[in-house]
Amino acid sequence: MDHSTSRASSTAIATRRAIRAANAAQRAQEADELKVEGNELFKKGDYVEAADFYARAVNFDGPKPVLMSNLAAVYLKLELFADAEWAATTALEYDPRMVKARYRRAMARKALFCFKAAISDLESILAQDPGNKGAEEGLQVVRTLMESEGSLEDEGLDDKDPRYDDEPWDLFSDSDTEDSMHLGNGTPCHSYNHDGCAQGAQCNFSHAPDTKSVRDELGKNVCVHFLFGDCRDAECLYSHVRAYLPPRGWWNDPTQVRVAKELFPLVEDYLPDYNVLHDALLKHPQGRAFASRQEREAVFEYLIDVDIDELRPTIMPPISSDPFVLVMSFDYDDTFSRFHQHLLSALDRRVKIVQVHIIQQTLQPALQYLESPSLVGVLITDPGITKRKYTRVLHKLVAYVKNGGSAAIGGQFSGHIDPKSFNDFIKKWGLDWKWGSYFRTTFYINPSNELVQRNPSLAKSYSMKSVHISNIQPEMAIYAQTADSRLESMVFDPVRVKDIEEGESPAVCARVGRGLLSFLGDVNAEVASTNTILAMLGVLDQPSGPLGLSPQASTSSLTTQNAATGSSKNIERTEELGISTFAASEKVTDKFVMILELEDGSMFRRIYADQLSKLNGKIEVKTAATAAQAIELLASPNIHGVYVVDEGISNPSNANVLANVADYVKAGGLVAFGGMFPADIDKEDVPRVFTAFGLPWTGGSYCKSEAQLNLHHETAAKNPTLSDAFYLNAVHLRGFHAEDLFYEQYFDENETDPNFEPPGGDAWEAPILRTHVGKGRLGYIGDVSAQPESTSILLAMLDLMTPAKSLVCDAKKFLIILTSYGEADLQQFIPSFMKDAREKVEVLLGIGGLSNARVIDLLPSKDLIGVVIGDTSVLFPQNAYLLSKLVEYSKNGGTLVFGWLFCKLVTLTQFRPLFRDNWGLDWDMVGVHPQEVKVERNPENTLFKGKEDLKLPNAFRLSGIHIKGLTQSMAVYRAQNRPNFWQPQDNIFVSSVIFAEVEKGHIGYIGSSSLDDESRSIFYAMVGLL
């Protein structure tokens, strides 16, 4: 380096230092003004606004100890004790000798019942300041509390950290000169980090610091891997010059460099969860300087999660004197309510429900409900209660059970907690249960269990996929596998369950003090699990001991209480439901529904006059009273559906009509059996009619029962306004498959008479069914008393519940994107792609938009150009049927492209089974982090064969997650300078862009989450739009 270059560099460094110093002073001044305003608000008692000002000050000037300590003080006033502990701990990490922060942490820990940790803090204060009156008094109070209450400590918590003499953590300060704010497209600018970028703010690439580099004093971003000593990229986008790095940095300490390399995968691509990062830095203190930037960002993210608006006062509703069950849903309220509607409906019929959702302002509502003498039991629906901020609720809940209460763990709990957290949680109940296996089999009732003895109406056996609990006593198991139980799986062999794990159970209960704690590990909300939960809460059968209360609703009454409003509701819905459902409808033009009425229709028209009126309000109705009329109407291109209203179709003289109706539905038509058909047809004729459609349905009993909606049925998903339950007199059917069940049979006597036998005996019967027949659908409504709810069901079966609305213009090509994100999220995250794609085709959203049933309906369309799997939501258990249909779609000629966030979110354990088990592709991920390489076209791929002029780049730089296990023709692009990625002689081919044939269709994979110009072009080529 010559002297002129050295002088220029020194001048540039001095200039940048001056700018940074001036900006830092400005930030500090603004933060101090916000802190002063916060102090004034705190003195006035306006703690919510004070918290807002302190948090804004932190965002201006970083987590300075005094600001974090002030936040701890205001969180204590707001009774956000877990947040107060966090804020005080953060203050201590940056200033371990700060007495105020340590005292405030002790007070937060006292409120969280972590008395041992509070004592450690107070003793630490007194060791340094023996005359501290506050600490002396606090220590005496906490010791007394621990003797009387016991202590709820977190497993593995170092309650003394940070110690008084520990080194303070590094406070990170970013480069904040103008060029540090230029983000461009997110890809680092090679020119800027090397010889300088002449384009400045007009550059398409990023000049800003990021997680893979360190900012030097000239503003260039120095490669972290270079500082680690392991960067082998000759064309690295980052600088490889140490000369201008600050002299005191982690890169000059070999120990810190070693630890930084260990921590790097944690922070390389995204900001990890605060607790994950913080725990890693506690274990590896030598890595704190390296990760100080990420630690600061994690503090900012934590503050965002403390929603100030949620701290504003709310009115506590009066606690009812009526018996109630408390349902706690702190994390997954929407998911629980959606998938466990059957449970909530069954519970609501027996006892009032009070639901506590995400806690706002204080924990007082939950705490007060737990003290109510009217509390029957508590249902814990998710693992939110294990979070530290809900420690007071957990402490009160444990005390409630020990004093004779009952608590059940179920819902979304087992599907969203990790084994270690579960084991730690269960220890707080004084139990030694352990997290066990996870599989599906059929479980059988355990007669030695006390809940089984109390609840004779529990199912004798049922199948469920479940998390199991181990380390239990035999009598704790409510259900258990037998010696002959087999693994039930579509993937794995049906091995004996005992060969997997013995001595476990998916449903357990145990005494805790004088009360009972129960756990159900069912992850799929099985209908049969409803009674299991009801038994756990003591509201299934008449209790014979101290637990639970008698069901409050009379079994002879059809009226129950609405838990949210206190208003009564009638299960036997009136005409108002029909009026509100149909008032806004629009009549379908051109099309008609054929009423197949081959016998005298006078009785049908008199009894079902209102139903016919509603049907006429939706669509033109034409009646076929003879075989000739029926065959003529069935041949019309304008027929929309067929409603079979009497037994005439079963007459041998009308065999030709029956055959024509069967052909019509198999070709894609809609058929519903109802009206007088169930009442008038002879039982022995039922199998002959439905055999014509390839269905094994047979006649069942005639009785009155409650019909309960099967929320998993695709028609229910498409018609959310359908009644969830109603009473009817019906002729039931047997011999159906589970997926045919639209409404199931339920008897009130199940609740009161343990010896009750349903009219159909042990046979599975149902009043309302709907199934696929060929390309069409066929339904059966057994109602013989023309209930208004049956009219809604008929319209749903004929696809007339809502006004006809085309999702896609006639003959217009369309694309489906499957992602858990909604329209607004996509417009925010990938606006260019959404705009660009919609200029080419219609774009529909599934999972976060359209229902799975609607997506499945669209898959056979000739206008569908492809389906994009935008994240891993399609792998969720509740979407298994949709995934199977997507596999079928691809094999039948469709195109599936796995792109956008899929590559970032999919795990190693998910990826390989997905492609192996569904398509027979032995693909596997080469790590979980993107690798940037220069790529070039692979002329052997289908996209390029015979299409040399295809408008795709010949070569470009691509950062993506690579896949191995390919054949040569599957790779769209191959790496130029990675010989280990492309070894034809050894049949080794690795790529991050794949397009492969699967039977008649194609599978695409784009391993980059960036939807830049190159990635979009590749995607368009895959779906035939380029």
N, C-alpha and C positions, 0 to 999 in steps of 0.2 A: 504494500500500500504506500503510495507516494505521499509527500507532505501536504500537497494541496487537497488530496482526497481526505486525508486525516483531519485537516482543518475544517473542511466542509462538513464532515460527519460530526465533529465536535460542535460546530455552530448549530447544526440541525438538532443535535441532542439537547443543547442548552435551550433552544427555542421551544422544543416540545416540553422540556421540564417546566419552563416558565408557564406555558399554557396549562399544563396539568395542575400546577400549583395554584394558579388563579382560579381554575374551575373547581378545585377541591375546596378552596376558601369560600367560594360562592355557595357550594353545596352545604358546607358546614354552617354557614350563616343562615341559610334557608331552613335547615334542619333544626337549628337552635330556636328560630322564631316559632316553628311548629311545636317544639317541645314546651316553650314558655306558654303558648296558648293552651296546650294540653294540660299543663300544671294548673292554670286558672280554672279550666273546666273541671278538673279533678277536685279542686277546693270547693267548687260550687255543688259537687255531687253529681255532675253530668258525666257519668263514667263511660257511657257509650260513645259520646262525642270525644271524650279524652282519649279513649282507645284509638279512635280514628286518627286523631292528630299525631299520636305517638307512632302509629304504624306508618303514616305518611313520612314522618321524620326518618324512620329506619330506611324507607325506600329511597330517600334523598341521599343519606350519608352512611348507609350500611348499618349493621347491627352493633352499634356502639354500646358498651356496657350500661351506661346510664339510661339510654333509651329502652333497652331490653328490661332493665330493672323497673322502670316506670310502667312498662307494659305489664309486668308481673303484678305490680300493685293494683292496677286497674282491673286486671282479670280476677284478682282475689275479690275485689268489691263486686264484680259481676258474677261471682261464684263459678267461674270457669277455671276450676282448680287444676285440671290437667294442663290447660294452656298456661296458667300462671307458673306451674312447675317448669314447663318447657322454657318460658321466657326467662325465668330466673336462672335456670341452668345455662342457657345461652350467654347471659350476662356474665356468669361465673367463668365460663370457658374463655372469654376474652379478658376477664379480670378476676382471677381466683380469690383475691383478697377483699373483694367487695362485700362488706358485712351486710348491708341492706338487702342485697340480692340473695345471700344465703339465708337470712332470716325469712324473707318472703317465700323462698323455696320450702323452708321448714313448715310454714303455715299452710302452704298448698298441700304438702305431703300429709300433714295432720288431717286436713279435710278429706283427703283421699284414703284415709285409714291406713296409710303406710307409716305406721308409728315408729318402726325401727329406723327408717330413713330420716324421718323428722328429727329423731333423737340424735342421729349422727351429725346433722347440720347444726343443731343447737349446741352440742358438745364442742364442735369445731369452733363455733363463735366464742364460746367461753374459754377455750384453750388460748385464744389470741386476745380476748378482752374479758378477763375474769369478772369484771364488775358490771357487765351488761345486764340490766334489770329485765329487759324484755326477753332475753334468752333464758335467764334463770326462771322466770315465771312460766314461760312457754314450756321449758323442759319438765317442770313439775306437772303441768297439766297433761302433757303428752304421755308421760310415764304412767299417770293414773288411768288415762284412757286405754293404754295398751294392756294394763292389768285387767280391766273390766271388759274390753271389747275384743281383744286379740288384734293381730295385725295382718293386713292383706298386702304382702310384699310381692313384687314382680320377681319371678325366678331369674337368677343371674344378675340382678341389679346391683351395681357398685354404688351404694348409697353415699359414699364419701367423695365420689368423683364430681368435679375436679377438686383436688386437695389444695389447701391454702398455699403450699409452696410450689405447686405445679407451674410450668411455663405457660404463659398465656397463648391462646391460639392466634394464628396470623389473621389479621383483618385485611381482606383483599381489596385492592383498589384498581379498577380497570383503567386502561388507557382510554381517555375520553377526548382526544383530539378529533377533529372533524372526520378524518378518514376512517376512524375506528367504528363509525356508525354506518358505513356503507356496506350493506349486506348483499346487494345484488341478487343473484339466483341461489346463493348459499354455497356454491362451489368456490373454493379458494382461488384467487387470481395468481397464476404462476408468475406473470410479469411483475406484479406489485411486490411479491415476496422475494424477488431476485434482483432484476435490474431496474425496477420502477415501472409503474403503469402510467402511460401518457393520457389515458382516457378519463382519469379521475372519477367523478361522480357518474359519468356516462358509461362506465365499464359494466358489462353484464355480470361480472364475477364479484366475489366478496373480497373486501379488504379488511374485514372485521376479525377480531380474535375469536377463537373457537376452542372446543374441547381437545383438539388434536394438535394444538400449537401453544407456544408461549410468546408473548409480545415483547420485542426488544425495544431499546430506547430510540431506535429510528422508526418504530412503528411497524416493522416487518414481523411476520409471524413465523417463529422458528419451530421446526418440526419436533414434536415430542419424541417420536421414534428415533430421530437423529440424536436427541439428548440421551435417550436410552442406550444408544449405540447399536440399534438393530434396524435402521432404515436402509433398505437395499434398492430403493427405487431411484434410478438414475434421473428420472424426470419428475421427481417429487415436487408437488405444488408449493411446498413450504420452503422457507430459507433453511440452509444448513450452515449458517455462520453464527458462531458463539460470541464474536468480538463485542457486540453491542448489547448483550444481555446484562441486566443488573449484576453487579459482582457478588452479591449475597443472595444466592438462590439455591433451591433444592438440587439443581443440576450439577452443583459443585460438590455435593456430599454423596459419596458412593452408597451409604446406607439409605439415604432418602431416595436415591435413584432406584435402588432395588425395590423398595416398598412402593414407589410410584408405579413401577411396572406391574406390580401385583394388583394395584388399585385401578389401573387404567381401564381394563375391560368393564368395570362398573360404571365409569363416567364417559366412556368414549363417544357414544352416540346419542345419549339422552340423559336428562337429569333424573337420577333414581329417586325413589321415595325417600323423604327426609330421614325416617328412622333407619332405613337400610344404609344410607350413606353415613349417618351419624354413628351407627354401631360399628361400621368398618373403620372409621377414624378413631374411635375409642380403642379398638383392638390394635390399630397401626398408627400410633401418634407420630411416627416419623413421616407419615404421608400427609400430614395436615397442611404443610406449606404447598405441596403439589395440588391438593384438592380444595384450597381455600376459596377459589372462585366458585366451585360447585357448592361448597358449604354456604356461601353467602346467598347464592341463588335459591338454595333449598330453604333458607330462612324466609326469603321473600315469598316463596310458594306457600309456606306454612301460614304466613300472615294472610295471604289471599283466602285460604281455607277458613280462617276465622271471620265469617261473614258478619260485619258490623250490623247490618240491617236485621239479622236474626237475633241480635241481642236486645232489641227494643222490647219494652214490656208487652206481654200478652195476658189476656184475661184467663184465669184458671176456671174452667167450667165446674159447676157444683158436682160433687160426687154423689151419685144416686144411692139411695138406700136399698135398691133392688139388687139381688145377687148378680154378679158380673164376672166375666173372665177378662183378664188383662192380656192383650196381645202386644208384645214389644217388637217393633220393627225399626231398628236404628240405621240400617244400611241398605236393605233391599226391599223396601216397602212395596214399590210398584211391582217388582217381580213376584213377591209373595202373593200379593192380592190377585195378580193375573193368573198364576198357575195353581193357586189353592182356593179358588172360588167355591169348589165343592165342599171343602172343609169349613170355610166361613159360613156358607149357607146352612150346613148341618149344625154348626155351633149356634148360629143365630136362632135356629128353631127351638133350642133348648134353654138358652140363657142369654142375657144381655152381653154384648161385646163392647169393651172399651179398648180402642187402639191407641197406643202411644207411638208416634212416628219419630222422626228426627227431632231431638230435643232442642227447643228454642229458649233463649234467655237463661233459664236455670233448669235444674233437674227436679224442681219441686213437683210438677204434675205426677211424674212416675213415683217419686218418693211418697206422695200423699196417697196415691192409689194403693200402694203396697201396705199402707197402714189401715186401709178401710176394713171394717168388720164384714162388709158385704162381698169381699173378694173370694171367689170360688177357687180360682187357680190362675196360673200365669203360663202363657205360651211364648217361648223365646224363638223367634222366627229366623234370626240371622246372627252372625258372630259379632255384630256391632257392640254388643254389651261387653265383649272382652277388651274393648279399648279402654285406655287408662282414664279418659275423661268421663267414663260411665262407672268408675269404681264405686262411687257412693250408691248408685242404683244396685250394683251387684252385691254390695255389702248388705243393703236393706233386703234384697231378694233372698240371700242366703239365710238371713235372720228370720224372714217370713216362713221359709220352708222348715227351718229347725223348730219353729214354734207350732208346727202342725199343718202348714200349707202344702200345696202341691204345685210343682213347676214341671213343664214339659219342654224339651228342646227338640225342635223339628223344623219344618218349612225349608228355608234356604240355608239353614245353619251348616249342615254337613257338607254341602256343596261349595262353601265359600270360606272354610277355615282350614289352615294347615295343621298337620299332626302335632307339631310342637306347641302351637298356640292352644290346641284343644287340651293337650295333656296338662299344660300350665293352668288353664281355666278350670279343669275338673278338680285339680288339687285344692282349689279354694273352697270346694264343697266338702273337703275331708275324705274324698274318694280316691282310689288308686286305679280307676279305669284308664285304659290305654287305647289310643287310636289303632284300629285293626285293619283288616283287609277290605277290599272294595270289589264286589262282583254281584251278579244276579243269580238267584236260584229261587226255588219255592220253599218257603219257610212254614213250619208247623207250630201250632200253639203249644206252650209249655204248661201243662196242668198244675205244676207245683208253684207257679208264680202267683203272687197275691192279687195282681190286677186281673189276671185271667179268672181267678176264682170269684172276683167281684163282678165280672162282666161276661156272663155266659153268651151274649150275642156277638162277641168277637168272632171274626172269621176263623174257621178251623185251620185254614192255610191260605196263603196267597204268594204270588211271585212278585219280587221287587228287586231293583238294583240299588244296592245300599252300601254305605260305609258301616263297618262293623266295629263293635267295642270288644276289646279283649281284656284279660285280667279280671274277669267277673266271677262271682259265685254262680253255680248252676241255677239257683232259684231266682236270680236277677233277670234271667232271660225271659222275655214275654213270648217271643218267637225264636225258634232255633231250627237249624238244618238237622236232617236225620242222617243215619249211616248211608242211606241210598241217595242222598241229594246230589244232584249233578249241576255243574256249571251251565247256565243257560246263556248262550252267546251265539251270535251269527258269525263270529270270527274264530273263536277258539273251540277246541274240542271239548265235548261234554264230560270233562274229567270229574271224578268224585270230589265233592267239596271238602271232605275230610282230608284229602290229599293236599288241599291248599292251606287250610287253617282249621284247626279244631278248637272248640272252647270259646267261640265268639258268637255274638248275636247282633242283629241289626236293630233290635228293639229291647231296651233294658230299663229296669227301674231299681232304685235302692233307697233305703231309709236314710235320711239325713236329719238327725235329731228326731223329732216326733213327726216329721213330714216326709214327703216322697219326691224324689227327683227322677225324671224319666228322660230317655233319649230315643229318638227314632231317626235312623240314618238314611231313610228313603230319599233318593235324589230326583225322582221323577213324578212326585205328587200322585202316586197311585191312588185310585178311588178307594181301594180297600184300606188304605192307611188312614182314612178319615176316622173310622171307628177306633183305630188304635190310639190316635191323638185324643179323641173324646174320652176314652177310658183313662188315659193318663191324667186328664184334667178332672176326672171324677164325675162326668156328666153323660156317660153312655147308658149304663143300666142303673137301676136303683141301687145306690151304695149301701153296703151292709156294715160299714165301719165308720171311723171318724173322718175319712177324707171325702171331700166333695159335698155337693148339695143336690137335692132332688131337682130334676128339670123343672123350670118354672112355668113353661108354657104347657097348657093342658093339651093332651093328645087329641081331644075331641074338638079343639078350637083351631081354626085356620088362621088366626091372627097372631102375629109375633111383633116384637118391638124392634124398631130401627135403632141400632146402637148409636149412630151418629147424631140423630135428631130427637130421639125419644118418641117419634110419632109412630102410630101403628100402621101396619100394612097388611093387606089381605092377599093370601096366596092364591085364592080363587079370584083371578083378575076379572074386572067388569068390562063393560063395553068401552070404557074410557081408554083402555089400552089400545083397542082396535082403532078408535077414532084418532088418537094421537099418532099412531103408527102410520096410518094411511092418508092423513089429511093433506100432506105435502107432496103426495105422489103424482106422477104424470103418467097418462095412459100411453102404452106402447102402441105405435102406429104400424099399420100394414100386417103385423103378425097376429095370430090368433091362438087360443088354447082350445083344444077339442075336448068336450065333455063326452066321455064314452058311456052312454046310458042305454043299454040294450034291453032292459026290463022296464016296467012301469015306473016312470020317474016322478010321479006326483008326491010320494012320500019324501023323496030326496029334496025336491024343490021347496016343500013346506018346512022341513026341519033345517035345511041348510040355506035358507033364503038370504040370510045376512052374509054368509060366506060367498054366495054367488054374486051378491051386490058388490062386495069388496073386490072380487076377482074381475068383475066387469069394469070396475073403476081403474083397473090396471091395464087391461088388454081386452081385445074383442074376444067374445066367447061364442063358439059354434058347437051345437049339439049333434052328435051322431046317434040316432035312435035305431038304425039298422046296420047290418053288416056292410051293405053296399055303400052307405053314407060314410061309414068309418074308413073303409079302404080308400074311398075317393079323397077324403080329407087328409089321410096319412100321406098321400102322394103329393100334396100341395107343398110348394117351396116356401110358403109363408107360415107353415105350422110351427108354433113355438114350443108346444108341449101338449101332453095328454093327461087328462084327469079321469081315471077309471072310478066310477061312482056306484056301481052295483055289481052283482055276481054274474051278470049276463055273459061276461067274457069267459066264464068257466064252463058254459054250456057247450057240449061237443059240436052242436050245430054252428057255433061261432069259432071253431078251431082256426079257420083262416084269418079271422080278425086277430086272435091271440098271436098267431105267427107273424102277422104284419106289424103289430105293436112291438113284438120282440125284435124284429128286423130294424124298426124305426129307432128304438133306443140304442141298439148295438151300433148303429151308424152315427150316433152322436146326439140322439134326442133325449128329451126329459119326460119322464113318466112318474105319476104319483097315484097310488091306490088309496082311496079314502071314501068319504061319504057313507053310503049304505053298504059298501062292499064288505067291511069287516063283520057287520051284524048279520048279513044275509047269506053269505057263502057257507056252504057245508064244510065242516072242518076237514073231512077227507079230500075235498077238492082243492084245498090250499096248496099242497105240494105240487099238484099237477100244473096249476097256474104258474107258479114261480119256477118250476123246472124248465118251462119254456124259455126262461131268461137265464138259465144256467145257475139258478140259485137253490140252495138246499133248505130254504125256509119252510117251516111246517107250522100248523096251527097250534095255539097254546090255550091258556085259560082266559075266561072272561071274568073280570073283577074290577073293582074300584081301587085305585092306588094313586100315589103321587108320581108324576113323571118328572124326572130331573134331567136337565140338559147335560149332555156329555160335551164339555168344553173343548175336548181334544178333537172332536169331529170337524172336518173341514167346512161343512155347511155352517156350523156354529161360529167358526172363526170369521166367515164371510158375512155373517148376519148378527152383529153384536146386540141388536135390539130384541132378539128373541127372548121370551120368558125363560128364566132359569129353572122354574119349578111351577107346576100347577096340578090340580087334582082332576081326574077324568075317569069315566067308565070306559074300559077299552077291551077289545079282543087282542090278546098278545100273540106274538110269534116266537118260535123257537128255531134252532138250527142255524142261527146267523153267526158271522164272524165278528170279532171284537171291533173291527174298524167300521162295521155296518151300524153300530149302536149310536143312534142320534139322541134319543131320550131313553133313560133307563127306568125301571120299575122300583118304587120305594114304598114301604108300608109303615104307617105309624105304629103298628103293633110291635115292630122291631124294638121300639123304645120301652115298651111296658110289659110285654109278655115273653119271657125267655123260652117258652114252649111253643111260640107261634110258628106255624108252618105256612109259607106262602101258598096260594092256590095252585101254583104250578109245581109244587114240591121242590125237588132239588134241581129241576131243569132251569136253565137260564132263559128267562123270558123278557121281552121288551115290547112296549106299546107303539114305538115309533122308530123306524129304521130308514136308512138311506145308504145306497151303495153304488159302485161303478158297475155298469154292464156294458161291455165293449167300450166304445168311445163315449157312451152316454151315461145317464144316472137314473136310478129308479128308487122311489121312496114308498113307504107304507105308513099310513096314519091310522091307528087302530081305534081312535076316539069314536064312540057311537052316540055321543050326546052333544055334538056340535059346539064344543067349548071355543070361545073366541081366540084362545091361544093357538088352536089348531089351524085357524085361518092364516095366522102369521107363518106357521110351519109350512102350510101348503104353498104360500107365495114364495117362501124361501126355496122349497124344492123345485119350483118352477122358475127360479131366478128372477122373481118379480118383487122382492122386498123393497128394493130401492129403485129410483128411476133408472132406466137403461142409460148407461153412459159409456161411451167408447174411450178406453184408455189410450188407444192408438188410432190415428186416422186410418181409414180404409186404404189398404194397399201401401201404407207407409212403413218403411223399415224401422225397426226399433231395437234398442239395446237395453239389457237389464243389468244393473249394478247391485250386487248384494253386499251390504255393509250395515253395521249397527248405527252408523251416523245418519242423521236426517238431512233433508234438503238444505236447511240453513247452514249446517256444518260443512257440507260439501262446497257450498257457495263461498264459504269463508276459507277453507283449506285448499281447495283446488279449483278456484274460479275460472282459470284459463281453460282447463280441461273441460269443465262443464259447459262453458260457452262454446268452445270449439266443437265438442261432440254434438251438441244440440243443433249446430248449424248443419250437421251431416245427417243425423237421424233423431228419432224420438228417444229420449232417455227415461227409463223407469227405474225406481228404487225399490228394492226388496229388503226384508228383515226390519230395517228401520222405517220402511214405508209400507209397501203393499204386504198383505198377509201372505204367509207361505202358500196357502191354498190358492190364492190368486196367481202367484208366481208359477205354481205347478200348472195351472190352467193355461198359462201363456206359453209354456215351453214347446208345445207341438206346433205353434204358429209358424207358417212358412215365411212370415215377415220378420221373425226374430233372427238377427244376424249374429248374436253371441251373448254370453253371460260373463260378466266380470266378477270375480271373487275378490272384493276389495279389502277384506280383513278376515279374521278367523271366526267370525260369528257363525258361519255355516257349520263349524265343527262343534257348536254347543249341542248338548244332548237333545234339547227340545227341537233342534232342526235336523235330526237324523233322517226323518222321512224326506225332507226337502233335498238333502244331500244325495239320497238314493235316487231321486228323480233327476237330479243334475247329472249323475253318473250315467243313467239311462239315456238322457238327452244327448250327452256327448258321444256315446257309443252308437246312437242312431243317426249321427250326422251333424250334430251341433258342435259349437266351439265354446269351450270354457277357457278363460284366461285368468290366471292367478296373478294379481298385480297390486299396485299401490301399497297399502299397509300390510298386506298378507305376509310378505317376506320378512317384515320387522317383527310381527306379532307371533308368527307360528313358531313352535318350539321343536327341538330336535326329536322329542318323543312323539309329537303329533305328525310331523312331516312325512317320515318314511312310511308309517302304516297307512296314511291317507292315500298315497299314490300306489303303494304295493297292493293293498287289499281291495281297492276299487278299480284299478286299471292294470294291475300286474306290472307296474313300472318300479324297478328297483332303484329309484332315485333316493339320494340322501344329501343332506346339507353339508357343505364344507365350512363348518363353524357357523356362528350366529351373527357375525359382524361383517359389514360390507368390505370388500376389497376393491380398491380402485386399480383398474388396468386399462391399457389401450387395446381395443378390440377391433377385429376386422370381420367382414362377411365370411360365412361358411357356405360355399357354393353348393354343398351337398344337401342343404336344408330345403324342404318343400317350398318355402316362401320364395326362394330364388331360382329354383329349377324352371327353366323356360321363361323366366321373368327378369332378364338381365337389366331391363330398364326400370325396374321397380324403384320408386322414389324413396329409398332408404339409404342412409349414409353408408359409405364404403368402410370407413374407419372413424372411430371417435373414442374419447375417454369415458369409461363407464364405472361408476361405483356401485357394486351390487353384491348380493349374497349368492355365492356360486353353488351349483349342484353337480354332484358326481353320479356315476352309474348310468351315464347316457350312452347311446350309440352315436356314431359320427353324424348321422343325418338329423339327429334331434336338435343339435345346437344351431341357433340362428347366427350367433357371433362367437368367435373364438379369440382367446387372448393372444396378443402378439408376442409379448416378452415373458411369458410364463410357460417354459417348455414342459414343466411338470403337469400343466393343465391339458396338454394335447400331445399324447403319445400313441399314435395309431398302431405302432408295432406291438404295443402292450394292451391295446384296446382300452386306453384310458382317455376319456373325453370329459372335460369339465367346462361348464359355461354358466353364465347368469341370465342368459336369454334363450328360451327353449320353445320349440313348436313341434309337437310330436303327433303322429297319427295314432288314434285309438279306435280300432274297428272302423266304422264309417265316418267318424268325426275327428276332432283335434283337441289337444290340450296345449295351452300356452302358459308360459311362466316368465315373468319379468321380475328379476331380482332386485330392481332398484325402486325405492319408494318415491323417487322424484318423478313427477309427470312432466319432465321437460320436453323440449321439441323432439329429441331423439326417441325417448320412451313412448311419446304419443304416436309418433310415426310407426314405430314397431307394432304398437297395439292396433292401430288402424289397419296395418297390413294383415295382422292375424285374423281380423274379423271381416276382411274383404272391402275395406273402405278407402284403401290407398290406390 
